[in-house]
Amino acid sequence: MRRDAYESWGRYPRHRPALVWRLWGSSERLPPLREGMTVLARGYGRSYGDSCLNEGGLLLDTRGLNRVVAFEPERGILRCEAGVSLAQVLSLIVPHGYFLPVTPGTRWVSLGGAVANDVHGKNHHRAGSFGCHVRAFEVVRSTGERFVCTPTQHGELFRATIGGLGLTGLLTWVELQLRPVETAWMRVEIIPFEHVRDFFRLSQESDEAWEYTVAWVDVTARGRQLGRGIFWRGNHARRGEAPARLPSQSQGLSLPLEAPSWMLNPWSARALNALYYRLQRWRSGPKLMPYERFFYPLDGLRNWNRLYGRRGFLQYQCVFPPREAESAVEEMIGRVAAARATALLGVLKRFGEIPSPGMLSFPRPGTTLAVDLALEGKRTWHLLEELDELVRQTGGALYPAKDARMPPEMFAASFPQWRAFCAYCDPAFSSSFWRRVTAGMLSCGAS
Ligand SMILES: Cc1cc2nc3c(=O)[nH]c(=O)nc-3n(C[C@H](O)[C@H](O)[C@H](O)COP(=O)(O)OP(=O)(O)OC[C@H]3O[C@@H](n4cnc5c(N)ncnc54)[C@H](O)[C@@H]3O)c2cc1C
């Protein structure tokens, strides 16, 4: 694979590693490092910004760590090498009546990547983050030492590695506690809403009875329709509510080429948002659907990130604390809409109270809003600086997995415990993201 093939999902920034090393087995030794060279593990590159990039350093491609180590169907415990994807896990466990305890919006994520970003799903209010369900993993340090970590064995390294952005070493395998399900189907309700304020009411009403809740919002609509959207709530269908057979796996489509950069602009983005809103309104109501359509609608179009053309795009994802959430979310959507940005995908989700186990975990009580934005030069940068200010004033945080630009002060405000975390970083492990957000603040071993 060419070195320039190792880009992130947003395709910005374009940082190249000096060297790529493919790993093929969890007992393999790390390659020798040249003096001063940094190293970073990488999964499927589904992080949007630069947390999976290591400019000028060594990148460990972990996708060859793809073996299932052990599966205990009686207890729902699964141990796999860290490069195994969530897609691979699902195809093994669903026929046995299990599901992932937490899943992000794509299944093309490795177990190592899911741990390193302590990812969240639509059930955060019920299940917390991914790390809450991790029983154990192995970390290999640049010295060659291996540590098997659990909440009680090397517990501090366990907590530093969950959400630790790959900076504590290489994960070779991960052991998970799975969630039992009776079928592979979802009972879903699709509810359109007219204004972002309705999202908070719907979330409040739904979180008790529905395991999964999330909303798509139109971040280009203004005035009385500000933040109009579609609320999705779902539960795993029980036996008797769904066909006994497994749903057929759809292959999906693939975007073969990069779209020309002019194709997406403020007007086409507005039109696409309006079209999506109307289509989903028309589809509203109760539905029974295969799990993959509910959890992974974006996986239906592979390489959809090419829609933004060569310039790439950013995702801005923040979380606001519960008390400020309603007004801050309204304010943020208002600013994006008023800026007439080329914004396509807005996603809103309420996080619950279950604490995340990682020292640098992003999920925390409050409401998270994610917006995809085309890169339009200075005006995008100005808008995001305004949004940073709003996040900072309300005591919120930005999500590193989606970030390509937050300044060091914003990182420190989002993760005040980052200095304590530094004690667990491996001195040779680093990323483009880490060097950017710690620039001028301190070197904590990691260069
Ligand atoms: C369409 C889409 C939807 C998404 N939805 C969500 C969502 O709902 N919730 C959410 O939380 N995230 C979401 N994400 C983000 C994604 O889940 C995370 O970025 C995830 O970490 C990507 O995993 P990966 O295997 O691609 O890892 P990469 O992006 O390659 O790497 C991510 C981090 O993990 C580290 N890492 C990877 N493998 C290892 C290893 N073996 N050992 C040590 N460190 C390792 C890397 O160093 C890096 O710091 C979404 C992304 C996309 C593209």
PDBQT file of the ligand as one rigid body, heavy atoms in Angstrom, charges set to zero:
ROOT
HETATM    1  C1  LIG A 501     -19.034   7.347   9.262  1.00  0.00    +0.000 C 
HETATM    2  C2  LIG A 501     -18.397   7.421  10.636  1.00  0.00    +0.000 A 
HETATM    3  C3  LIG A 501     -19.204   7.398  11.760  1.00  0.00    +0.000 A 
HETATM    4  C4  LIG A 501     -18.624   7.471  13.020  1.00  0.00    +0.000 A 
HETATM    5  N1  LIG A 501     -19.445   7.447  14.118  1.00  0.00    +0.000 NA
HETATM    6  C5  LIG A 501     -18.911   7.528  15.344  1.00  0.00    +0.000 A 
HETATM    7  C6  LIG A 501     -19.742   7.469  16.497  1.00  0.00    +0.000 A 
HETATM    8  O1  LIG A 501     -20.960   7.349  16.399  1.00  0.00    +0.000 OA
HETATM    9  N2  LIG A 501     -19.145   7.517  17.718  1.00  0.00    +0.000 N 
HETATM   10  C7  LIG A 501     -17.793   7.617  17.855  1.00  0.00    +0.000 A 
HETATM   11  O2  LIG A 501     -17.310   7.659  18.989  1.00  0.00    +0.000 OA
HETATM   12  N3  LIG A 501     -16.985   7.671  16.780  1.00  0.00    +0.000 NA
HETATM   13  C8  LIG A 501     -17.512   7.623  15.541  1.00  0.00    +0.000 A 
HETATM   14  N4  LIG A 501     -16.688   7.649  14.447  1.00  0.00    +0.000 N 
HETATM   15  C9  LIG A 501     -15.234   7.730  14.651  1.00  0.00    +0.000 C 
HETATM   16  C10 LIG A 501     -14.586   6.347  14.760  1.00  0.00    +0.000 C 
HETATM   17  O3  LIG A 501     -15.401   5.467  15.474  1.00  0.00    +0.000 OA
HETATM   18  C11 LIG A 501     -13.270   6.477  15.533  1.00  0.00    +0.000 C 
HETATM   19  O4  LIG A 501     -12.453   7.439  14.949  1.00  0.00    +0.000 OA
HETATM   20  C12 LIG A 501     -12.504   5.132  15.643  1.00  0.00    +0.000 C 
HETATM   21  O5  LIG A 501     -11.510   5.268  16.590  1.00  0.00    +0.000 OA
HETATM   22  C13 LIG A 501     -11.886   4.721  14.295  1.00  0.00    +0.000 C 
HETATM   23  O6  LIG A 501     -11.274   3.461  14.424  1.00  0.00    +0.000 OA
HETATM   24  P1  LIG A 501     -10.145   2.984  13.397  1.00  0.00    +0.000 P 
HETATM   25  O7  LIG A 501      -9.934   1.534  13.533  1.00  0.00    +0.000 OA
HETATM   26  O8  LIG A 501     -10.460   3.509  12.047  1.00  0.00    +0.000 OA
HETATM   27  O9  LIG A 501      -8.875   3.731  14.018  1.00  0.00    +0.000 OA
HETATM   28  P2  LIG A 501      -7.947   4.863  13.379  1.00  0.00    +0.000 P 
HETATM   29  O10 LIG A 501      -8.807   5.995  12.949  1.00  0.00    +0.000 OA
HETATM   30  O11 LIG A 501      -7.020   4.262  12.394  1.00  0.00    +0.000 OA
HETATM   31  O12 LIG A 501      -7.123   5.297  14.672  1.00  0.00    +0.000 OA
HETATM   32  C14 LIG A 501      -7.803   5.960  15.714  1.00  0.00    +0.000 C 
HETATM   33  C15 LIG A 501      -6.927   5.980  16.970  1.00  0.00    +0.000 C 
HETATM   34  O13 LIG A 501      -6.801   4.657  17.449  1.00  0.00    +0.000 OA
HETATM   35  C16 LIG A 501      -5.436   4.333  17.633  1.00  0.00    +0.000 C 
HETATM   36  N5  LIG A 501      -5.304   2.911  17.363  1.00  0.00    +0.000 N 
HETATM   37  C17 LIG A 501      -5.841   2.198  16.345  1.00  0.00    +0.000 A 
HETATM   38  N6  LIG A 501      -5.490   0.901  16.461  1.00  0.00    +0.000 NA
HETATM   39  C18 LIG A 501      -4.707   0.793  17.561  1.00  0.00    +0.000 A 
HETATM   40  C19 LIG A 501      -4.020  -0.284  18.208  1.00  0.00    +0.000 A 
HETATM   41  N7  LIG A 501      -4.059  -1.550  17.766  1.00  0.00    +0.000 N 
HETATM   42  N8  LIG A 501      -3.304  -0.003  19.314  1.00  0.00    +0.000 NA
HETATM   43  C20 LIG A 501      -3.230   1.242  19.833  1.00  0.00    +0.000 A 
HETATM   44  N9  LIG A 501      -3.876   2.302  19.253  1.00  0.00    +0.000 NA
HETATM   45  C21 LIG A 501      -4.601   2.072  18.149  1.00  0.00    +0.000 A 
HETATM   46  C22 LIG A 501      -4.685   5.203  16.639  1.00  0.00    +0.000 C 
HETATM   47  O14 LIG A 501      -3.352   5.423  17.039  1.00  0.00    +0.000 OA
HETATM   48  C23 LIG A 501      -5.515   6.482  16.687  1.00  0.00    +0.000 C 
HETATM   49  O15 LIG A 501      -5.114   7.269  17.783  1.00  0.00    +0.000 OA
HETATM   50  C24 LIG A 501     -17.218   7.572  13.159  1.00  0.00    +0.000 A 
HETATM   51  C25 LIG A 501     -16.406   7.594  12.020  1.00  0.00    +0.000 A 
HETATM   52  C26 LIG A 501     -16.988   7.518  10.758  1.00  0.00    +0.000 A 
HETATM   53  C27 LIG A 501     -16.110   7.549   9.530  1.00  0.00    +0.000 C 
ENDROOT
TORSDOF 0
